[in-house]
Amino acid sequence: MIKFMHFADIHLGVENYGHIDSQTGLHSRLNDFIKTLTAAVDIGLEEKVDFALFCGDAYKNNNPNPTHQREFAQQLYRLSQAGIPTVLINGNHDNPLAFGRASSLDIFQTLNVANIYVVTEPTLLTLPTKKGNIQVVGIPWPTKNQYLLKEEYRDSDLHAVNKKIQLRLMKRITELTEQLEENIPKILAGHLTVAEAVFSGSETYALLGSDPSLSLQFLKDSPFDYIALGHIHRYQNLNSDHKLPIVYCGSMDRINFGEEKDEKGFCIGSIDEKGRVDYEFIPLPVRKMLTLNIKIEDSAEPTKDFIAEIEEYDLKAALVRVSYEATDEANQEIDFKKVREALKEAFLVTGISRNTTRKAPVKRSTLSEEMNLFTALKEYIDLQNWQNWDKDLISYAKKLEQELFREEVPSGGDEI
């Protein structure tokens, strides 16, 4: 059996909560993300994996600072030195915003780092492992601006552009699969949105919208033995009842409170010469995020009641936010100095916010990092109870995005 690791969505540089660590000089959340990535590589080396698939989004954005680059490169170097072929798929956060600029992963190809394969366009790779060859079809994030370079797309609306990208992407994948050799294990590794995938932190399904998307059925009908995906932050197998695993390994650490209940980690798998695959999700010890929803009933001692509810939670080393309900009278009696003292075991308290009991409960946003623009906008419209104007708001947003893309589009270029 040939063993592999499948990881994605590291997002080094996300520093939503925390402080500068006096011992390292780094942001505390960056330290968390480094520990998570290091732990994953440790496990991969201990398991003696034969190859690795990184399915995109190494950094928070496509312009990482030298510290973020150093930390990612150190872990890639460990895999490289161990002789482990490692495929790096370009994700949407790795991708340059303007035509002609390098992605954040290009540097590893430019330096010709041993055993590192960077995928910035649809490509068929044959990886030479110690136990035999593996065929990998690598599919980077499909960018709209690559298709808006042509005159035929300049006046198309975004839905039409996405449909064209989807069809051309499917065609390109089909062309690459036709080049596969039957007797060598076959894997697709991509940074993609698949319809029917579930976003992290919510039960919202990925739909065809602002970003190009592939249908699940198209992937189910493909000849691959394993499909390794990045982009959606929740671990899930979209084809768990069938032979072909179609797996989002999920992000490696929690990006925001929308992911507080999601288990984080990566996948270790094995594949034999006939393409039979076994894999498992490997949880990683990431920092907890906790939302404390506290309701203070009419009481002579609201501070005592507040603290009693806090004590029901294990706050040790956690990122914590507190949402509480209290009447105006009770709120005036709460001693928040004592409340904060009761929260001292937490790594960080990001905020204490009040929802008044005289109003209907405020719905919490389930916005998440991987949502496309229009899914996020629809979520925000619902949150604000603006449903009467949703069609107009979405229509204006589409027009604005299209105008922004036109302003950024250069005069020429090539298709994927």
C-alpha positions as CSV (number, residue, x, y, z in Angstrom):
1,M,0.0,0.0,0.0
2,I,1.2,3.5,-0.9
3,K,0.4,5.9,2.0
4,F,-0.4,9.6,1.6
5,M,-1.4,12.7,3.6
6,H,-4.1,15.1,2.5
7,F,-4.2,18.5,4.1
8,A,-5.4,22.0,3.1
9,D,-6.6,25.4,4.2
10,I,-3.8,26.3,6.7
11,H,-4.4,30.1,6.4
12,L,-1.2,31.2,8.0
13,G,-1.6,34.9,8.9
14,V,-5.2,34.7,10.2
15,E,-4.8,36.7,13.4
16,N,-8.4,37.4,14.4
17,Y,-8.0,37.0,18.1
18,G,-5.0,37.1,20.4
19,H,-1.9,39.1,21.2
20,I,1.9,39.2,20.5
21,D,3.7,36.4,22.4
22,S,6.6,38.0,24.3
23,Q,8.7,34.8,24.0
24,T,8.4,34.3,20.2
25,G,7.6,37.8,19.1
26,L,4.8,36.3,17.0
27,H,1.0,36.7,17.2
28,S,-0.4,34.0,19.5
29,R,-2.8,32.7,16.8
30,L,0.1,32.4,14.4
31,N,1.8,30.3,17.0
32,D,-1.3,28.2,17.2
33,F,-1.4,27.7,13.4
34,I,2.3,26.8,13.3
35,K,1.8,24.2,16.0
36,T,-1.1,22.7,14.1
37,L,0.8,22.5,10.8
38,T,3.9,21.1,12.6
39,A,1.8,18.4,14.3
40,A,0.3,17.3,11.0
41,V,3.7,17.0,9.4
42,D,5.0,15.2,12.5
43,I,2.2,12.6,12.1
44,G,2.8,12.3,8.3
45,L,6.5,11.6,8.9
46,E,5.8,9.1,11.7
47,E,3.3,7.3,9.5
48,K,6.0,7.2,6.8
49,V,3.7,8.6,4.1
50,D,4.9,8.1,0.5
51,F,3.4,11.3,-0.9
52,A,1.5,14.4,0.3
53,L,-1.3,16.4,-1.2
54,F,-1.8,20.0,-0.1
55,C,-5.0,21.3,-1.5
56,G,-4.6,25.0,-1.3
57,D,-4.8,28.2,0.8
58,A,-1.4,28.2,2.6
59,Y,-1.8,31.7,3.7
60,K,-4.4,34.3,4.7
61,N,-3.9,36.1,1.4
62,N,-1.7,36.0,-1.7
63,N,0.9,38.4,-0.3
64,P,2.2,36.6,2.8
65,N,4.9,38.3,4.8
66,P,8.3,36.7,5.2
67,T,7.5,35.2,8.6
68,H,4.5,33.3,7.2
69,Q,6.5,32.2,4.2
70,R,9.3,31.0,6.5
71,E,7.0,28.9,8.7
72,F,5.3,27.2,5.7
73,A,8.6,26.6,4.0
74,Q,10.1,25.0,7.1
75,Q,7.4,22.3,7.1
76,L,7.6,21.8,3.3
77,Y,11.4,21.4,3.7
78,R,10.8,18.5,6.2
79,L,8.7,16.7,3.7
80,S,11.2,17.4,0.9
81,Q,14.2,16.2,2.9
82,A,12.3,13.0,3.7
83,G,12.0,12.3,0.0
84,I,8.2,12.7,0.1
85,P,6.8,14.1,-3.2
86,T,4.4,16.9,-2.2
87,V,1.8,18.5,-4.5
88,L,0.9,22.1,-3.8
89,I,-2.5,23.1,-5.3
90,N,-3.0,26.8,-5.8
91,G,-6.0,28.0,-3.8
92,N,-8.1,31.1,-4.0
93,H,-6.2,32.7,-1.1
94,D,-2.9,31.8,-2.9
95,N,-3.9,33.3,-6.2
96,P,-2.7,36.7,-7.4
97,L,-5.3,39.4,-7.8
98,A,-3.9,40.7,-11.1
99,F,-2.9,39.1,-14.3
100,G,0.8,38.3,-14.7
101,R,1.7,38.3,-11.0
102,A,3.0,35.2,-9.1
103,S,0.9,33.2,-6.8
104,S,2.1,32.8,-3.2
105,L,3.2,29.2,-4.0
106,D,5.2,30.0,-7.2
107,I,8.4,30.6,-5.3
108,F,8.8,26.9,-4.5
109,Q,8.7,26.0,-8.2
110,T,11.0,28.9,-9.0
111,L,13.6,27.6,-6.5
112,N,13.1,24.1,-7.9
113,V,12.7,22.7,-4.4
114,A,13.3,18.9,-4.5
115,N,10.1,16.8,-4.4
116,I,7.8,19.8,-4.5
117,Y,5.2,20.1,-7.4
118,V,3.3,23.4,-7.7
119,V,0.0,23.3,-9.6
120,T,-1.2,26.7,-10.9
121,E,-3.1,25.3,-13.9
122,P,-4.9,22.0,-14.6
123,T,-2.1,19.5,-14.8
124,L,-1.6,15.7,-14.9
125,L,1.4,14.7,-12.7
126,T,3.0,11.3,-12.3
127,L,4.6,11.1,-8.8
128,P,7.4,8.7,-8.4
129,T,7.1,7.3,-4.8
130,K,9.3,4.7,-3.2
131,K,6.5,2.1,-3.6
132,G,5.4,3.0,-7.2
133,N,4.0,5.7,-9.3
134,I,0.8,7.7,-8.5
135,Q,-1.1,9.7,-11.1
136,V,-2.5,13.1,-9.8
137,V,-4.7,15.4,-11.7
138,G,-4.2,18.8,-10.0
139,I,-6.9,21.4,-10.3
140,P,-6.2,24.9,-8.9
141,W,-8.8,27.4,-8.0
142,P,-10.6,28.5,-11.2
143,T,-10.3,32.3,-11.5
144,K,-12.9,34.5,-13.2
145,N,-10.4,37.1,-14.4
146,Q,-8.6,34.5,-16.5
147,Y,-11.8,34.2,-18.5
148,L,-12.8,37.9,-18.6
149,L,-9.6,38.6,-20.5
150,K,-11.3,37.7,-23.8
151,E,-13.6,40.1,-25.6
152,E,-16.3,37.5,-25.8
153,Y,-16.6,37.6,-22.0
154,R,-16.4,41.3,-21.4
155,D,-20.1,41.9,-21.6
156,S,-21.3,38.7,-20.0
157,D,-22.9,38.7,-16.6
158,L,-21.2,36.9,-13.8
159,H,-23.6,33.9,-13.8
160,A,-22.9,33.4,-17.5
161,V,-19.2,33.7,-16.9
162,N,-19.3,31.2,-14.1
163,K,-21.3,28.8,-16.2
164,K,-18.6,29.0,-19.0
165,I,-15.9,28.5,-16.4
166,Q,-17.7,25.4,-15.0
167,L,-18.1,23.9,-18.5
168,R,-14.5,24.6,-19.5
169,L,-13.2,23.2,-16.2
170,M,-15.2,20.0,-16.6
171,K,-14.0,19.7,-20.2
172,R,-10.4,20.2,-19.0
173,I,-10.7,17.6,-16.3
174,T,-12.2,15.2,-18.8
175,E,-9.3,15.8,-21.2
176,L,-6.8,15.0,-18.4
177,T,-8.6,11.9,-17.3
178,E,-8.5,10.6,-20.8
179,Q,-4.7,10.7,-20.5
180,L,-4.6,8.5,-17.4
181,E,-3.1,5.1,-17.5
182,E,-5.4,2.4,-16.3
183,N,-3.0,0.4,-14.2
184,I,-1.6,3.2,-12.1
185,P,-3.6,4.6,-9.1
186,K,-5.5,7.8,-10.0
187,I,-6.2,10.8,-7.7
188,L,-7.7,14.2,-8.3
189,A,-6.4,17.0,-6.0
190,G,-8.2,20.3,-6.2
191,H,-9.1,23.5,-4.6
192,L,-12.8,23.7,-5.6
193,T,-16.3,24.4,-4.6
194,V,-18.6,21.3,-5.1
195,A,-22.3,21.7,-5.0
196,E,-23.8,19.8,-2.1
197,A,-20.8,20.5,0.1
198,V,-21.6,21.9,3.5
199,F,-20.0,25.1,4.7
200,S,-18.2,25.1,8.0
201,G,-20.2,26.5,10.9
202,S,-23.6,26.2,9.2
203,E,-25.9,23.8,7.3
204,T,-25.7,26.1,4.2
205,Y,-24.9,24.1,1.1
206,A,-22.6,25.3,-1.6
207,L,-24.6,26.5,-4.6
208,L,-23.8,27.8,-8.0
209,G,-23.3,31.5,-7.4
210,S,-20.5,34.0,-7.3
211,D,-17.8,31.3,-7.6
212,P,-17.6,28.5,-10.2
213,S,-18.8,25.2,-8.9
214,L,-18.6,21.6,-9.9
215,S,-21.5,19.2,-9.6
216,L,-21.1,16.2,-7.3
217,Q,-22.4,13.9,-9.9
218,F,-19.7,14.9,-12.3
219,L,-17.1,13.8,-9.8
220,K,-18.9,10.7,-8.9
221,D,-18.8,9.6,-12.5
222,S,-15.1,10.2,-12.8
223,P,-12.5,7.4,-13.0
224,F,-10.5,8.5,-9.9
225,D,-9.7,6.3,-6.9
226,Y,-9.7,9.2,-4.4
227,I,-10.6,12.9,-4.8
228,A,-8.7,15.2,-2.4
229,L,-10.3,18.6,-2.0
230,G,-9.6,21.9,-0.3
231,H,-11.6,25.2,0.1
232,I,-14.5,24.1,2.3
233,H,-13.4,24.2,5.9
234,R,-15.6,21.4,7.3
235,Y,-14.3,17.8,7.0
236,Q,-16.7,15.8,4.9
237,N,-16.8,12.9,2.5
238,L,-19.4,13.8,-0.2
239,N,-19.6,10.2,-1.4
240,S,-19.4,8.2,1.8
241,D,-21.9,5.5,0.7
242,H,-19.8,4.6,-2.4
243,K,-16.4,3.3,-3.3
244,L,-14.9,6.6,-4.5
245,P,-14.1,8.9,-1.5
246,I,-14.7,12.6,-2.4
247,V,-13.1,14.3,0.6
248,Y,-12.8,17.8,2.0
249,C,-10.2,17.4,4.7
250,G,-11.3,20.7,6.2
251,S,-9.2,23.6,7.5
252,M,-6.4,22.7,9.9
253,D,-7.3,25.2,12.6
254,R,-10.4,27.3,13.5
255,I,-10.6,30.5,11.6
256,N,-13.5,32.1,13.5
257,F,-16.3,31.3,15.9
258,G,-18.4,29.9,13.0
259,E,-16.1,26.9,13.2
260,E,-16.1,26.4,17.0
261,K,-18.0,23.1,16.9
262,D,-16.0,21.7,13.9
263,E,-13.3,19.1,14.5
264,K,-10.1,20.1,12.8
265,G,-7.4,18.0,11.2
266,F,-6.3,16.3,8.0
267,C,-6.5,12.9,6.3
268,I,-4.1,9.9,6.1
269,G,-4.8,7.4,3.5
270,S,-3.4,4.4,1.6
271,I,-3.9,3.2,-1.9
272,D,-2.9,-0.1,-3.6
273,E,-1.9,-0.8,-7.1
274,K,-5.5,-1.6,-8.0
275,G,-6.7,1.7,-6.7
276,R,-8.4,0.5,-3.6
277,V,-8.3,3.2,-0.9
278,D,-8.6,3.3,2.8
279,Y,-8.4,6.7,4.6
280,E,-9.1,8.2,8.0
281,F,-9.5,11.7,9.4
282,I,-6.8,12.6,11.9
283,P,-8.0,15.2,14.4
284,L,-5.5,17.8,15.6
285,P,-5.3,19.4,19.0
286,V,-6.4,22.9,18.1
287,R,-7.4,25.7,20.4
288,K,-11.0,25.6,21.6
289,M,-13.4,28.4,20.7
290,L,-16.4,28.8,23.0
291,T,-19.5,30.9,22.8
292,L,-21.1,31.3,26.2
293,N,-24.9,32.0,25.8
294,I,-26.0,33.2,29.3
295,K,-29.5,34.2,30.4
296,I,-29.9,36.1,33.6
297,E,-33.4,35.6,35.0
298,D,-35.0,38.1,37.4
299,S,-32.8,37.7,40.4
300,A,-31.7,39.5,43.5
301,E,-28.1,38.4,42.7
302,P,-27.5,38.7,39.0
303,T,-23.7,38.8,39.3
304,K,-23.8,35.5,41.2
305,D,-26.1,33.9,38.7
306,F,-23.8,35.2,35.8
307,I,-20.7,33.6,37.4
308,A,-22.5,30.4,38.2
309,E,-23.4,29.9,34.5
310,I,-19.8,30.7,33.5
311,E,-18.6,28.0,35.9
312,E,-20.5,25.4,33.9
313,Y,-17.9,25.8,31.1
314,D,-14.3,24.5,30.8
315,L,-12.6,27.8,29.7
316,K,-9.0,26.6,30.1
317,A,-6.8,28.0,27.2
318,A,-10.0,28.7,25.1
319,L,-10.9,31.7,23.0
320,V,-14.2,32.8,24.5
321,R,-17.0,35.2,23.6
322,V,-19.9,35.9,25.9
323,S,-23.5,36.7,24.8
324,Y,-25.9,37.3,27.7
325,E,-29.5,38.4,28.2
326,A,-30.6,40.5,31.1
327,T,-33.3,43.1,31.9
328,D,-32.2,46.7,32.2
329,E,-32.6,46.4,36.0
330,A,-30.5,43.3,36.3
331,N,-27.8,44.7,33.9
332,Q,-27.3,47.7,36.1
333,E,-26.6,45.3,39.1
334,I,-24.1,43.1,37.3
335,D,-20.5,43.6,38.6
336,F,-18.5,43.1,35.3
337,K,-15.2,43.2,37.1
338,K,-16.2,40.0,38.9
339,V,-17.5,38.5,35.7
340,R,-14.2,39.1,34.0
341,E,-12.4,37.6,37.0
342,A,-14.5,34.5,36.5
343,L,-13.4,34.3,32.9
344,K,-9.7,34.5,33.7
345,E,-8.9,30.9,32.8
346,A,-9.8,31.6,29.2
347,F,-6.9,32.2,26.8
348,L,-8.7,35.3,25.6
349,V,-12.2,36.8,26.0
350,T,-13.0,38.4,22.7
351,G,-16.0,40.3,24.0
352,I,-19.0,40.4,26.3
353,S,-22.2,41.5,24.5
354,R,-25.7,41.9,25.7
355,N,-28.9,40.9,24.0
356,T,-31.8,42.6,25.7
357,T,-34.7,40.4,26.8
358,R,-37.2,42.9,25.6
359,K,-36.4,42.2,22.0
360,A,-36.6,39.1,19.9
361,P,-33.3,37.1,20.1
362,V,-30.8,38.4,17.6
363,K,-29.9,35.8,15.0
364,R,-26.2,35.1,14.8
365,S,-24.4,35.3,11.5
366,T,-23.0,32.0,10.1
367,L,-20.7,33.8,7.7
368,S,-17.6,31.7,7.1
369,E,-14.3,32.1,5.3
370,E,-15.1,29.9,2.3
371,M,-18.5,31.4,1.4
372,N,-18.8,33.1,-1.9
373,L,-19.8,36.8,-2.1
374,F,-23.4,36.3,-2.8
375,T,-24.0,33.4,-0.4
376,A,-22.5,35.7,2.3
377,L,-24.6,38.6,1.2
378,K,-27.8,36.6,1.3
379,E,-26.9,35.4,4.8
380,Y,-26.3,39.1,5.9
381,I,-29.6,40.1,4.3
382,D,-31.5,37.4,6.3
383,L,-29.6,38.5,9.4
384,Q,-30.8,42.1,9.0
385,N,-34.3,41.1,8.0
386,W,-34.0,42.9,4.6
387,Q,-35.7,40.1,2.7
388,N,-38.1,42.7,1.0
389,W,-35.1,44.2,-0.8
390,D,-33.0,41.1,-1.3
391,K,-33.4,40.9,-5.1
392,D,-32.5,44.5,-5.6
393,L,-29.5,44.3,-3.2
394,I,-28.1,41.2,-4.9
395,S,-28.7,42.7,-8.3
396,Y,-26.8,45.8,-7.5
397,A,-24.0,43.8,-5.9
398,K,-23.6,41.7,-9.1
399,K,-23.4,44.9,-11.2
400,L,-20.8,46.3,-8.8
401,E,-18.7,43.2,-8.9
402,Q,-18.9,43.0,-12.6
403,E,-17.7,46.6,-13.0
404,L,-14.8,46.0,-10.6
405,F,-13.7,42.9,-12.6
406,R,-13.9,45.0,-15.8
407,E,-11.7,47.7,-14.3
408,E,-9.1,45.1,-13.3
409,V,-9.1,43.2,-16.5
410,P,-5.9,43.8,-18.7
411,S,-6.0,43.8,-22.5
412,G,-4.9,40.3,-23.3
413,G,-4.2,36.8,-21.9
414,D,-4.8,33.1,-22.2
415,E,-7.4,30.7,-21.1
416,I,-6.9,27.9,-18.6
